[in-house]
Amino acid sequence: MPAQGFKVELPVSSGGSVAQLKEEFDRVRALYDRLLERTKHVKVWISLAQFESAAGEIEKARAVFTKANAHFKAAGAEAKEERVLLLESWRDFEGSFGDEAQQGAPAKLMQRARWEVGGKRW
């Protein structure tokens, strides 16, 4: 299944150097960090992961998903819908970028999450 949300291409100006582009990416990351200090909304986490993947930082995108999953797991049943959205997005991401083991990881987390929220299916 193609991951439509992970086909983002970042515009690169013809006059900028690689160092300038890296500085811009670092500024964007700093903005996301500040935003995540204010809100832990699932769409912010997903957007950050999409940014990292579009920037070619696949491992950083995985780290974002891992950190976000830990946040929503700690929040428990109150954040189950947000966690489902996150895990579905992670699954789509791995469908585009992951090997077989990486593609299965979000699905396993979804199965475990069902038990953590009282064994009920969401």
Accessible surface in RSA format (square Angstrom, percent):
REM  Atomic radii and reference values for relative SASA: ProtOr
REM  Chains: A
REM  Algorithm: Lee & Richards
REM  Probe-radius: 1.40
REM  Slices: 20
REM RES _ NUM      All-atoms   Total-Side   Main-Chain    Non-polar    All polar
REM                ABS   REL    ABS   REL    ABS   REL    ABS   REL    ABS   REL
RES MET A   1   168.18  87.1 103.71  68.6  64.48 153.5  76.35  64.9  91.83 121.7
RES PRO A   2   104.64  76.3  87.31  79.6  17.33  63.0  96.95  80.0   7.70  47.8
RES ALA A   3     0.97   0.9   0.00   0.0   0.97   2.2   0.97   1.4   0.00   0.0
RES GLN A   4   158.12  88.4 137.06 100.2  21.07  50.2  46.66  99.3 111.46  84.5
RES GLY A   5    34.82  42.9   0.00   N/A  34.82  42.9  27.28  74.9   7.54  16.9
RES PHE A   6    12.26   6.1   3.17   2.0   9.10  23.7   4.05   2.5   8.22  23.5
RES LYS A   7   135.34  66.0 108.47  66.6  26.87  64.0  72.03  64.8  63.30  67.4
RES VAL A   8    73.55  48.4  58.09  52.6  15.46  37.3  63.57  55.2   9.98  27.1
RES GLU A   9   158.74  91.1 134.34 101.6  24.40  58.1  49.96  96.6 108.78  88.8
RES LEU A  10    48.73  27.1  32.34  23.1  16.39  41.2  32.55  22.9  16.17  43.5
RES PRO A  11   121.73  88.7  98.46  89.8  23.27  84.6 109.32  90.3  12.41  77.1
RES VAL A  12    99.33  65.4  67.94  61.5  31.39  75.6  68.89  59.9  30.44  82.6
RES SER A  13    81.51  68.9  62.32  83.2  19.18  44.2  54.65 116.4  26.86  37.6
RES SER A  14   127.18 107.5  82.35 109.9  44.82 103.3  57.84 123.2  69.34  97.1
RES GLY A  15    76.11  93.9   0.00   N/A  76.11  93.9  42.78 117.4  33.33  74.6
RES GLY A  16    35.11  43.3   0.00   N/A  35.11  43.3  13.31  36.5  21.80  48.8
RES SER A  17    57.98  49.0  45.80  61.1  12.19  28.1  51.36 109.4   6.63   9.3
RES VAL A  18   129.91  85.5 125.28 113.4   4.63  11.2 126.41 109.8   3.50   9.5
RES ALA A  19    62.68  57.6  54.43  84.0   8.25  18.8  59.55  83.9   3.13   8.3
RES GLN A  20    98.45  55.1  97.63  71.4   0.82   1.9  32.87  70.0  65.57  49.7
RES LEU A  21    52.69  29.3  49.81  35.6   2.87   7.2  52.11  36.6   0.58   1.5
RES LYS A  22   126.41  61.7 123.16  75.6   3.25   7.7  96.74  87.1  29.67  31.6
RES GLU A  23    94.00  54.0  90.92  68.8   3.08   7.3  32.18  62.2  61.82  50.5
RES GLU A  24    83.23  47.8  83.23  63.0   0.00   0.0  32.88  63.6  50.35  41.1
RES PHE A  25    34.57  17.3  34.57  21.4   0.00   0.0  34.57  21.0   0.00   0.0
RES ASP A  26    59.69  41.8  53.53  53.3   6.16  14.6  27.12  63.8  32.57  32.5
RES ARG A  27   127.57  53.6 124.55  63.5   3.02   7.2  66.72  91.2  60.85  36.9
RES VAL A  28    46.90  30.9  46.90  42.5   0.00   0.0  46.90  40.7   0.00   0.0
RES ARG A  29    37.90  15.9  37.44  19.1   0.45   1.1  30.58  41.8   7.32   4.4
RES ALA A  30    44.60  41.0  40.61  62.7   3.99   9.1  43.80  61.7   0.81   2.1
RES LEU A  31    97.84  54.5  93.59  67.0   4.25  10.7  93.89  65.9   3.95  10.6
RES TYR A  32    37.22  17.4  35.94  20.5   1.28   3.3  18.42  13.8  18.80  23.2
RES ASP A  33    81.54  57.1  77.76  77.4   3.78   8.9  21.88  51.5  59.66  59.5
RES ARG A  34   139.73  58.7 138.71  70.7   1.01   2.4  55.90  76.4  83.82  50.8
RES LEU A  35    75.20  41.9  72.31  51.7   2.89   7.3  74.59  52.4   0.61   1.6
RES LEU A  36    12.75   7.1  12.58   9.0   0.17   0.4  12.60   8.8   0.16   0.4
RES GLU A  37   140.04  80.4 104.35  78.9  35.69  85.0  41.70  80.7  98.34  80.3
RES ARG A  38   211.33  88.7 171.86  87.6  39.47  94.0  54.33  74.2 157.01  95.2
RES THR A  39    49.86  35.5  42.48  43.1   7.38  17.6  33.78  45.4  16.08  24.3
RES LYS A  40    86.12  42.0  77.56  47.6   8.56  20.4  50.17  45.2  35.95  38.3
RES HIS A  41    92.42  50.5  83.53  58.1   8.89  22.7  59.54  61.4  32.88  38.3
RES VAL A  42     2.69   1.8   2.63   2.4   0.05   0.1   2.63   2.3   0.05   0.1
RES LYS A  43   143.09  69.8 138.22  84.8   4.87  11.6  82.57  74.3  60.52  64.5
RES VAL A  44    19.63  12.9  17.47  15.8   2.16   5.2  19.60  17.0   0.03   0.1
RES TRP A  45     5.51   2.2   5.45   2.6   0.06   0.1   5.45   2.9   0.06   0.1
RES ILE A  46    27.32  15.5  27.32  20.4   0.00   0.0  27.32  19.7   0.00   0.0
RES SER A  47    40.01  33.8  38.19  51.0   1.82   4.2  18.55  39.5  21.46  30.1
RES LEU A  48    12.17   6.8  12.17   8.7   0.00   0.0  12.17   8.5   0.00   0.0
RES ALA A  49     0.00   0.0   0.00   0.0   0.00   0.0   0.00   0.0   0.00   0.0
RES GLN A  50    46.11  25.8  45.51  33.3   0.60   1.4   5.15  11.0  40.96  31.1
RES PHE A  51    20.64  10.3  14.69   9.1   5.96  15.5  19.94  12.1   0.71   2.0
RES GLU A  52     6.41   3.7   6.41   4.8   0.00   0.0   0.00   0.0   6.41   5.2
RES SER A  53     7.75   6.5   1.24   1.7   6.51  15.0   0.24   0.5   7.51  10.5
RES ALA A  54    27.05  24.9   0.44   0.7  26.61  60.5   6.84   9.6  20.21  53.5
RES ALA A  55    22.87  21.0   0.03   0.0  22.84  52.0   3.65   5.1  19.23  50.9
RES GLY A  56    55.48  68.4   0.00   N/A  55.48  68.4  30.10  82.6  25.38  56.8
RES GLU A  57    64.59  37.1  63.00  47.7   1.59   3.8   2.93   5.7  61.65  50.3
RES ILE A  58    40.42  23.0  38.03  28.3   2.39   5.8  38.03  27.4   2.39   6.5
RES GLU A  59   117.60  67.5 110.44  83.5   7.17  17.1  67.88 131.3  49.73  40.6
RES LYS A  60    93.38  45.6  90.70  55.7   2.68   6.4  62.27  56.1  31.11  33.1
RES ALA A  61     0.00   0.0   0.00   0.0   0.00   0.0   0.00   0.0   0.00   0.0
RES ARG A  62    29.86  12.5  29.80  15.2   0.07   0.2  24.21  33.1   5.65   3.4
RES ALA A  63    59.36  54.6  48.60  75.0  10.76  24.5  55.51  78.2   3.85  10.2
RES VAL A  64    16.37  10.8  14.48  13.1   1.89   4.6  16.30  14.2   0.07   0.2
RES PHE A  65     0.06   0.0   0.06   0.0   0.00   0.0   0.06   0.0   0.00   0.0
RES THR A  66    77.08  54.8  75.75  76.8   1.33   3.2  62.70  84.2  14.37  21.7
RES LYS A  67   138.79  67.7 132.04  81.0   6.75  16.1  79.61  71.7  59.18  63.0
RES ALA A  68     0.00   0.0   0.00   0.0   0.00   0.0   0.00   0.0   0.00   0.0
RES ASN A  69    12.90   8.9  12.90  12.5   0.00   0.0   0.00   0.0  12.90  12.5
RES ALA A  70    57.75  53.1  49.48  76.4   8.27  18.8  53.27  75.0   4.49  11.9
RES HIS A  71    62.56  34.2  52.62  36.6   9.94  25.4  38.87  40.1  23.69  27.6
RES PHE A  72     8.56   4.3   7.80   4.8   0.76   2.0   7.80   4.7   0.76   2.2
RES LYS A  73   104.34  50.9  91.75  56.3  12.59  30.0  43.50  39.2  60.83  64.8
RES ALA A  74    92.07  84.7  50.70  78.2  41.38  94.1  62.93  88.6  29.14  77.2
RES ALA A  75    45.33  41.7  20.41  31.5  24.92  56.7  32.81  46.2  12.52  33.2
RES GLY A  76    31.23  38.5   0.00   N/A  31.23  38.5  28.48  78.2   2.74   6.1
RES ALA A  77    63.02  57.9  48.58  75.0  14.44  32.8  48.69  68.6  14.32  37.9
RES GLU A  78   167.71  96.3 132.72 100.4  34.99  83.3  55.96 108.2 111.75  91.2
RES ALA A  79     9.25   8.5   8.83  13.6   0.42   0.9   9.25  13.0   0.00   0.0
RES LYS A  80    77.16  37.6  75.52  46.3   1.64   3.9  29.58  26.6  47.58  50.7
RES GLU A  81   127.93  73.4 123.74  93.6   4.19  10.0  43.00  83.2  84.93  69.3
RES GLU A  82    60.54  34.8  60.53  45.8   0.01   0.0  14.19  27.5  46.35  37.8
RES ARG A  83     8.70   3.7   8.70   4.4   0.00   0.0   3.85   5.3   4.85   2.9
RES VAL A  84    26.64  17.5  26.64  24.1   0.00   0.0  26.64  23.1   0.00   0.0
RES LEU A  85    88.64  49.4  86.19  61.7   2.45   6.2  86.19  60.5   2.45   6.6
RES LEU A  86     0.08   0.0   0.08   0.1   0.00   0.0   0.08   0.1   0.00   0.0
RES LEU A  87     0.00   0.0   0.00   0.0   0.00   0.0   0.00   0.0   0.00   0.0
RES GLU A  88    59.52  34.2  59.52  45.0   0.00   0.0  10.00  19.3  49.52  40.4
RES SER A  89    14.82  12.5  10.11  13.5   4.71  10.9  11.94  25.4   2.89   4.0
RES TRP A  90    18.60   7.5  18.60   9.0   0.00   0.0  18.38   9.8   0.22   0.4
RES ARG A  91    82.73  34.7  80.06  40.8   2.66   6.3  31.32  42.8  51.41  31.2
RES ASP A  92    39.95  28.0  37.13  37.0   2.82   6.7   5.35  12.6  34.61  34.5
RES PHE A  93     0.00   0.0   0.00   0.0   0.00   0.0   0.00   0.0   0.00   0.0
RES GLU A  94     2.81   1.6   2.81   2.1   0.00   0.0   0.00   0.0   2.81   2.3
RES GLY A  95    40.93  50.5   0.00   N/A  40.93  50.5  16.51  45.3  24.42  54.7
RES SER A  96    40.41  34.1   3.21   4.3  37.20  85.7   9.23  19.7  31.18  43.7
RES PHE A  97    79.06  39.6  49.13  30.4  29.93  77.9  55.36  33.6  23.70  67.8
RES GLY A  98    12.36  15.2   0.00   N/A  12.36  15.2   0.92   2.5  11.44  25.6
RES ASP A  99    84.15  58.9  72.45  72.1  11.70  27.7  45.43 106.9  38.72  38.6
RES GLU A 100   156.82  90.0 144.02 109.0  12.80  30.5  57.73 111.7  99.09  80.9
RES ALA A 101    82.31  75.7  60.09  92.7  22.22  50.5  71.78 101.1  10.53  27.9
RES GLN A 102    57.69  32.3  53.92  39.4   3.76   9.0  22.81  48.6  34.87  26.4
RES GLN A 103    75.75  42.4  68.40  50.0   7.35  17.5  13.72  29.2  62.03  47.0
RES GLY A 104    25.82  31.8   0.00   N/A  25.82  31.8  25.28  69.4   0.54   1.2
RES ALA A 105    39.31  36.1  34.95  53.9   4.37   9.9  38.48  54.2   0.83   2.2
RES PRO A 106     0.00   0.0   0.00   0.0   0.00   0.0   0.00   0.0   0.00   0.0
RES ALA A 107    42.30  38.9  40.62  62.7   1.68   3.8  41.60  58.6   0.70   1.8
RES LYS A 108   125.77  61.4 124.59  76.4   1.18   2.8  67.69  60.9  58.09  61.9
RES LEU A 109    30.73  17.1  30.73  22.0   0.00   0.0  30.73  21.6   0.00   0.0
RES MET A 110    22.11  11.5  21.93  14.5   0.18   0.4  16.92  14.4   5.19   6.9
RES GLN A 111   106.42  59.5 105.06  76.8   1.36   3.2  25.63  54.6  80.79  61.3
RES ARG A 112   133.56  56.1 131.66  67.1   1.90   4.5  55.07  75.3  78.49  47.6
RES ALA A 113     0.00   0.0   0.00   0.0   0.00   0.0   0.00   0.0   0.00   0.0
RES ARG A 114    56.92  23.9  56.92  29.0   0.00   0.0  13.63  18.6  43.29  26.2
RES TRP A 115   191.91  77.0 176.10  85.2  15.81  37.1 150.68  80.3  41.23  66.9
RES GLU A 116    85.45  49.1  47.04  35.6  38.41  91.4  44.70  86.5  40.74  33.3
RES VAL A 117    23.19  15.3  15.04  13.6   8.15  19.6  20.31  17.7   2.88   7.8
RES GLY A 118    64.87  80.0   0.00   N/A  64.87  80.0  39.15 107.4  25.72  57.6
RES GLY A 119    32.91  40.6   0.00   N/A  32.91  40.6   5.89  16.2  27.02  60.5
RES LYS A 120   147.94  72.2 143.36  88.0   4.58  10.9  91.69  82.5  56.25  59.9
RES ARG A 121   193.01  81.0 164.01  83.6  29.00  69.1  63.55  86.9 129.47  78.5
RES TRP A 122    80.19  32.2  17.96   8.7  62.24 146.1  45.35  24.2  34.84  56.5
END  Absolute sums over single chains surface
CHAIN  1 A     7886.0       6433.4       1452.6       4443.4       3442.6
END  Absolute sums over all chains
TOTAL          7886.0       6433.4       1452.6       4443.4       3442.6
